[in-house]
Amino acid sequence: MKAVQLAGRGAATGTATGTAAGPGRRAGVWRHRAPAIVAAVGLLLLWQLIVDGFGIPTYIAPSPLQIVGVFAEEGHILWNNFWPTLLEAAAGFALGNTIAVALAVWFVHSQLAERAFYPIAVFVNTIPIIAIAPILVLMLGNGYEPKVVIAALICFFPTLVNMVRGLKSVSPQMLDLMRVLSANQAEVLWKIRLQSSLPFLFAALKIASTTSVIGAIVGEWIGSNYGLGSIILEAMYNYRAPLLYAAVILGAGMAVAAFTITTIVERRVLKWKPGNVI
């Protein structure tokens, strides 16, 4: 009977503690985010005061209120061009990272392949993406394909470098143990190498999630009549600064959202990894 009473008391205490911890945790999250929110609001207010106080022309620097007005008045134009850019960035992200991971696995299992093709990957990465874009448009046409390839190229190299390093980061003692256990290369890859490479992979994916948006927008600058890149060019040539700023902010928001989603997936997948590793 006494054990039952103690168990009930413990359960009640745990429930009360959990209930109390909920608001406390939420308060802690808001305290953590408050400095960034306050700084962002302060910068927006300062921006508005500078534009109004110095009478800066709209075609040079619109105020935040004017940019918000663009979202209200021409939001349908922005959103109609948002989705093609999102599709190109997502497809390029998937394509570039898939090829990078496959090549990294090949390089780890074949030193000859690494010596032959790794320098070529480095060379391709040194070519400015704005110089590759016209070549891809000539080769693939003016549709979605060149934009996807450009987004893939800009994602490819960071993932390749990090994945190769991650696959090679397995300790020699662990590899010796797998040999003692008569594990083949496939088992070593799936059970050891890929597990050790995940922190490196997600570090690269967080970079690629933002650069893929840059690649898609750059691709749209080369002869495209849709997407946020074309909106940016059209607004720039016609001195429509509020629309230009609104398109840039929308593109930045897309990149931030992609980074946030990748970070959430990383936390779900790498529950065993300490938060301060990357």
Kinemage of the C-alpha trace (Angstrom):
@kinemage 1
@onewidth
@group {chain A} dominant
@subgroup {mainchain}
@vectorlist {calphas} color= white
{ca met a 1} P 0.000 0.000 0.000
{ca lys a 2} L 2.800 2.351 0.901
{ca ala a 3} L 4.545 1.525 -2.401
{ca val a 4} L 1.385 2.364 -4.309
{ca gln a 5} L 1.110 5.707 -2.478
{ca leu a 6} L 4.755 6.524 -3.220
{ca ala a 7} L 4.285 5.615 -6.875
{ca gly a 8} L 1.209 7.802 -7.111
{ca arg a 9} L 3.014 10.668 -5.393
{ca gly a 10} L 5.952 10.284 -7.808
{ca ala a 11} L 3.642 10.291 -10.819
{ca ala a 12} L 1.856 13.391 -9.562
{ca thr a 13} L 5.180 15.115 -8.948
{ca gly a 14} L 6.410 14.172 -12.423
{ca thr a 15} L 3.207 15.481 -13.998
{ca ala a 16} L 3.463 18.754 -12.111
{ca thr a 17} L 7.128 19.067 -13.029
{ca gly a 18} L 6.355 18.386 -16.706
{ca thr a 19} L 3.549 20.943 -16.655
{ca ala a 20} L 5.796 23.519 -15.065
{ca ala a 21} L 8.634 22.698 -17.445
{ca gly a 22} L 6.507 23.414 -20.504
{ca pro a 23} L 6.027 27.166 -19.944
{ca gly a 24} L 9.585 27.413 -18.599
{ca arg a 25} L 10.990 25.844 -21.752
{ca arg a 26} L 8.915 28.144 -23.961
{ca ala a 27} L 10.068 31.147 -21.950
{ca gly a 28} L 13.665 30.021 -22.394
{ca val a 29} L 13.176 29.742 -26.170
{ca trp a 30} L 11.750 33.251 -26.340
{ca arg a 31} L 14.615 34.615 -24.237
{ca his a 32} L 17.041 32.962 -26.642
{ca arg a 33} L 15.339 34.456 -29.706
{ca ala a 34} L 14.518 37.858 -28.252
{ca pro a 35} L 17.882 39.548 -29.044
{ca ala a 36} L 17.653 38.636 -32.745
{ca ile a 37} L 14.016 39.799 -32.949
{ca val a 38} L 14.770 43.084 -31.172
{ca ala a 39} L 17.819 43.699 -33.391
{ca ala a 40} L 15.806 43.025 -36.577
{ca val a 41} L 12.981 45.352 -35.516
{ca gly a 42} L 15.497 48.029 -34.527
{ca leu a 43} L 17.247 47.840 -37.917
{ca leu a 44} L 13.930 48.132 -39.737
{ca leu a 45} L 12.974 51.186 -37.690
{ca leu a 46} L 16.392 52.739 -38.327
{ca trp a 47} L 16.034 52.031 -42.054
{ca gln a 48} L 12.604 53.726 -42.096
{ca leu a 49} L 13.898 56.754 -40.192
{ca ile a 50} L 16.927 57.180 -42.479
{ca val a 51} L 14.836 56.994 -45.657
{ca asp a 52} L 12.244 59.445 -44.326
{ca gly a 53} L 14.701 61.746 -42.582
{ca phe a 54} L 17.108 62.188 -45.501
{ca gly a 55} L 14.436 62.087 -48.196
{ca ile a 56} L 16.126 59.264 -50.107
{ca pro a 57} L 14.387 58.675 -53.460
{ca thr a 58} L 12.352 55.488 -53.749
{ca tyr a 59} L 14.255 54.272 -56.815
{ca ile a 60} L 17.470 54.219 -54.732
{ca ala a 61} L 16.312 52.839 -51.393
{ca pro a 62} L 12.631 52.233 -50.638
{ca ser a 63} L 11.439 52.208 -47.061
{ca pro a 64} L 10.270 49.010 -45.324
{ca leu a 65} L 6.687 50.258 -45.502
{ca gln a 66} L 6.958 50.671 -49.279
{ca ile a 67} L 8.309 47.127 -49.600
{ca val a 68} L 5.425 45.804 -47.508
{ca gly a 69} L 3.106 47.702 -49.836
{ca val a 70} L 4.594 45.812 -52.809
{ca phe a 71} L 3.798 42.495 -51.134
{ca ala a 72} L 0.216 43.699 -50.648
{ca glu a 73} L -0.275 45.166 -54.150
{ca glu a 74} L 1.862 42.879 -56.331
{ca gly a 75} L 2.036 39.798 -54.168
{ca his a 76} L 0.493 37.605 -56.865
{ca ile a 77} L 3.369 38.451 -59.234
{ca leu a 78} L 5.966 37.618 -56.603
{ca trp a 79} L 4.348 34.336 -55.585
{ca asn a 80} L 3.781 33.220 -59.188
{ca asn a 81} L 7.519 33.615 -59.744
{ca phe a 82} L 8.436 32.173 -56.360
{ca trp a 83} L 7.351 28.621 -57.191
{ca pro a 84} L 9.524 28.121 -60.320
{ca thr a 85} L 12.595 29.274 -58.377
{ca leu a 86} L 11.716 26.965 -55.496
{ca leu a 87} L 11.318 24.018 -57.891
{ca glu a 88} L 14.673 24.717 -59.565
{ca ala a 89} L 16.469 25.127 -56.237
{ca ala a 90} L 14.968 21.944 -54.764
{ca ala a 91} L 15.718 19.884 -57.893
{ca gly a 92} L 19.266 21.243 -58.075
{ca phe a 93} L 19.785 20.555 -54.373
{ca ala a 94} L 18.698 16.927 -54.787
{ca leu a 95} L 20.659 16.366 -58.002
{ca gly a 96} L 23.924 17.985 -56.914
{ca asn a 97} L 24.051 16.338 -53.502
{ca thr a 98} L 23.102 12.902 -54.835
{ca ile a 99} L 25.930 12.973 -57.382
{ca ala a 100} L 28.368 14.325 -54.767
{ca val a 101} L 27.556 11.543 -52.287
{ca ala a 102} L 27.840 8.862 -54.982
{ca leu a 103} L 31.217 10.199 -56.136
{ca ala a 104} L 32.471 10.441 -52.550
{ca val a 105} L 31.627 6.779 -51.955
{ca trp a 106} L 33.423 5.874 -55.184
{ca phe a 107} L 36.486 7.932 -54.245
{ca val a 108} L 36.739 6.264 -50.837
{ca his a 109} L 36.706 2.801 -52.404
{ca ser a 110} L 38.989 3.651 -55.332
{ca gln a 111} L 42.106 5.750 -54.883
{ca leu a 112} L 42.623 5.683 -58.649
{ca ala a 113} L 39.211 7.295 -59.210
{ca glu a 114} L 39.945 9.924 -56.563
{ca arg a 115} L 43.313 10.806 -58.115
{ca ala a 116} L 41.745 10.977 -61.579
{ca phe a 117} L 38.508 12.872 -60.984
{ca tyr a 118} L 38.981 14.874 -57.776
{ca pro a 119} L 41.246 17.451 -59.510
{ca ile a 120} L 38.629 17.793 -62.261
{ca ala a 121} L 35.961 18.525 -59.642
{ca val a 122} L 38.237 21.161 -58.117
{ca phe a 123} L 38.813 22.722 -61.536
{ca val a 124} L 35.081 22.875 -62.316
{ca asn a 125} L 34.468 24.498 -58.932
{ca thr a 126} L 36.963 27.277 -59.737
{ca ile a 127} L 34.970 28.394 -62.802
{ca pro a 128} L 32.596 31.255 -61.856
{ca ile a 129} L 29.020 30.041 -62.014
{ca ile a 130} L 27.997 33.161 -63.926
{ca ala a 131} L 30.395 32.062 -66.692
{ca ile a 132} L 28.994 28.531 -66.854
{ca ala a 133} L 25.372 29.667 -67.020
{ca pro a 134} L 25.386 30.913 -70.668
{ca ile a 135} L 27.083 27.676 -71.801
{ca leu a 136} L 24.400 25.584 -70.126
{ca val a 137} L 21.640 27.698 -71.668
{ca leu a 138} L 23.139 27.110 -75.125
{ca met a 139} L 23.401 23.365 -74.458
{ca leu a 140} L 20.116 22.709 -72.640
{ca gly a 141} L 17.825 25.471 -73.874
{ca asn a 142} L 16.009 28.134 -71.928
{ca gly a 143} L 13.744 25.972 -69.776
{ca tyr a 144} L 14.105 24.570 -66.306
{ca glu a 145} L 17.025 22.290 -67.146
{ca pro a 146} L 19.928 24.814 -67.127
{ca lys a 147} L 18.685 26.415 -63.903
{ca val a 148} L 18.525 23.023 -62.185
{ca val a 149} L 22.022 22.120 -63.391
{ca ile a 150} L 23.426 25.463 -62.203
{ca ala a 151} L 21.838 24.975 -58.774
{ca ala a 152} L 23.269 21.434 -58.705
{ca leu a 153} L 26.760 22.626 -59.631
{ca ile a 154} L 26.834 25.226 -56.900
{ca cys a 155} L 25.785 22.567 -54.325
{ca phe a 156} L 28.062 19.830 -55.601
{ca phe a 157} L 31.586 20.654 -54.451
{ca pro a 158} L 31.017 21.452 -50.729
{ca thr a 159} L 29.084 18.214 -50.325
{ca leu a 160} L 31.737 16.220 -52.173
{ca val a 161} L 34.574 17.575 -50.008
{ca asn a 162} L 32.725 17.088 -46.728
{ca met a 163} L 31.437 13.644 -47.649
{ca val a 164} L 34.888 12.369 -48.643
{ca arg a 165} L 36.285 13.654 -45.374
{ca gly a 166} L 33.435 12.129 -43.396
{ca leu a 167} L 33.734 8.711 -45.044
{ca lys a 168} L 37.468 8.695 -44.296
{ca ser a 169} L 37.034 9.811 -40.675
{ca val a 170} L 36.485 6.279 -39.376
{ca ser a 171} L 39.108 5.294 -36.814
{ca pro a 172} L 41.626 2.610 -37.880
{ca gln a 173} L 40.704 0.572 -34.799
{ca met a 174} L 37.080 0.393 -35.944
{ca leu a 175} L 38.141 -0.734 -39.420
{ca asp a 176} L 40.401 -3.391 -37.886
{ca leu a 177} L 37.490 -4.636 -35.803
{ca met a 178} L 35.283 -4.910 -38.893
{ca arg a 179} L 38.019 -6.921 -40.660
{ca val a 180} L 38.255 -9.257 -37.672
{ca leu a 181} L 34.489 -9.736 -37.924
{ca ser a 182} L 34.905 -10.570 -41.651
{ca ala a 183} L 32.766 -7.633 -42.761
{ca asn a 184} L 32.763 -6.885 -46.481
{ca gln a 185} L 33.061 -3.407 -48.024
{ca ala a 186} L 29.305 -2.922 -48.254
{ca glu a 187} L 28.846 -3.698 -44.552
{ca val a 188} L 31.683 -1.366 -43.585
{ca leu a 189} L 30.125 1.355 -45.743
{ca trp a 190} L 26.584 1.066 -44.366
{ca lys a 191} L 27.364 0.302 -40.734
{ca ile a 192} L 30.494 2.410 -40.138
{ca arg a 193} L 31.476 4.888 -42.838
{ca leu a 194} L 28.054 6.383 -43.555
{ca gln a 195} L 27.295 6.728 -39.849
{ca ser a 196} L 30.541 8.594 -39.204
{ca ser a 197} L 30.022 10.826 -42.255
{ca leu a 198} L 26.536 12.075 -41.321
{ca pro a 199} L 27.707 15.131 -39.307
{ca phe a 200} L 29.954 16.165 -42.209
{ca leu a 201} L 27.157 15.538 -44.701
{ca phe a 202} L 24.630 17.677 -42.844
{ca ala a 203} L 27.177 20.460 -42.455
{ca ala a 204} L 27.479 20.480 -46.252
{ca leu a 205} L 23.728 20.168 -46.791
{ca lys a 206} L 23.106 23.277 -44.684
{ca ile a 207} L 25.456 25.194 -46.977
{ca ala a 208} L 23.917 23.665 -50.094
{ca ser a 209} L 20.371 24.480 -48.965
{ca thr a 210} L 21.148 28.184 -49.278
{ca thr a 211} L 23.510 28.107 -52.258
{ca ser a 212} L 20.979 26.134 -54.325
{ca val a 213} L 18.649 29.151 -54.155
{ca ile a 214} L 21.513 31.386 -55.310
{ca gly a 215} L 22.204 29.025 -58.204
{ca ala a 216} L 18.564 28.989 -59.304
{ca ile a 217} L 18.330 32.792 -59.246
{ca val a 218} L 21.628 33.191 -61.122
{ca gly a 219} L 20.376 30.750 -63.740
{ca glu a 220} L 17.233 32.826 -64.186
{ca trp a 221} L 19.325 35.903 -64.933
{ca ile a 222} L 20.469 34.319 -68.209
{ca gly a 223} L 17.539 34.785 -70.550
{ca ser a 224} L 14.574 33.707 -68.419
{ca asn a 225} L 11.129 35.252 -68.314
{ca tyr a 226} L 10.011 33.645 -65.069
{ca gly a 227} L 11.300 33.200 -61.523
{ca leu a 228} L 12.600 35.585 -58.895
{ca gly a 229} L 15.784 36.132 -60.924
{ca ser a 230} L 13.821 37.554 -63.842
{ca ile a 231} L 11.793 39.740 -61.455
{ca ile a 232} L 15.031 41.110 -60.000
{ca leu a 233} L 16.405 41.968 -63.448
{ca glu a 234} L 13.148 43.513 -64.658
{ca ala a 235} L 12.801 45.622 -61.515
{ca met a 236} L 16.428 46.764 -61.717
{ca tyr a 237} L 16.250 47.886 -65.354
{ca asn a 238} L 12.959 49.719 -64.773
{ca tyr a 239} L 14.052 51.346 -61.489
{ca arg a 240} L 11.290 49.604 -59.534
{ca ala a 241} L 13.299 49.440 -56.337
{ca pro a 242} L 10.433 48.339 -54.019
{ca leu a 243} L 9.726 45.324 -56.254
{ca leu a 244} L 13.467 44.603 -56.480
{ca tyr a 245} L 13.868 44.608 -52.699
{ca ala a 246} L 10.723 42.510 -52.254
{ca ala a 247} L 12.021 39.845 -54.674
{ca val a 248} L 15.395 39.782 -52.924
{ca ile a 249} L 13.722 39.423 -49.510
{ca leu a 250} L 11.528 36.604 -50.824
{ca gly a 251} L 14.569 34.782 -52.196
{ca ala a 252} L 16.402 35.237 -48.897
{ca gly a 253} L 13.370 33.916 -47.037
{ca met a 254} L 13.393 30.830 -49.253
{ca ala a 255} L 17.055 30.198 -48.415
{ca val a 256} L 16.462 30.693 -44.679
{ca ala a 257} L 13.505 28.299 -44.774
{ca ala a 258} L 15.595 25.674 -46.573
{ca phe a 259} L 18.396 26.058 -44.018
{ca thr a 260} L 15.916 25.730 -41.154
{ca ile a 261} L 14.338 22.578 -42.596
{ca thr a 262} L 17.774 21.004 -43.076
{ca thr a 263} L 18.707 21.854 -39.486
{ca ile a 264} L 15.495 20.284 -38.157
{ca val a 265} L 16.130 17.101 -40.161
{ca glu a 266} L 19.699 17.021 -38.838
{ca arg a 267} L 18.484 17.197 -35.247
{ca arg a 268} L 16.014 14.380 -35.848
{ca val a 269} L 18.562 12.136 -37.589
{ca leu a 270} L 21.623 12.899 -35.433
{ca lys a 271} L 20.105 12.634 -31.976
{ca trp a 272} L 23.332 11.023 -30.759
{ca lys a 273} L 25.548 13.943 -31.865
{ca pro a 274} L 26.464 16.630 -29.297
{ca gly a 275} L 25.069 20.028 -30.222
{ca asn a 276} L 28.497 21.692 -30.244
{ca val a 277} L 30.132 19.436 -32.842
{ca ile a 278} L 29.078 21.660 -35.760
